[in-house]
């Protein structure tokens, strides 16, 4: 019986050492992951340093006449800002430009990014992120084309809502419609009404 107890104690001791070792490995792995998140966050913040700071209320009426990007976003910036969640075409050089970083009172971060697609359409998007830099939502704020096209969009962003005005010029008449989006506390948008 004494021999059995010695083996049992030895066995339990070995199991506890393995368990402690596994717990230590998990702890250090989590520490490394936390450090990776900090690195991503600092990289995210570094990218945002290239954006001009804007205050609320923010108005967007990007047109070809007013569009003059000083710098385009790199493929690394595209990945880091998770722009693949907004622009499904993928990354193309000289397509995306940083426009503004909008300051808010909440932990939600807002930026605007302008893009020109292959149909020569210029759009500016409002994109929201949480405090760690993870993508939350987006809205197209403004739109223009390089050709004489009858459609144009402009918008105004406040702390509580985004009002997007669409202007359609057709057969000599101008048709204007507005859509209002509520800015939710979680950084997403909810359509309130169409006027």
Beta strands, then each sheet from edge to edge (+ up, - down):
strand 1: 52-54
strand 2: 58-60
strand 3: 96-102
strand 4: 109-116
strand 5: 121-129
strand 6: 135-145
strand 7: 151-157
strand 8: 161-170
strand 9: 173-183
strand 10: 189-194
sheet 1: 1+ 3+ 4- 5+ 6-
sheet 2: 2+ 7- 8+ 9- 10+
end
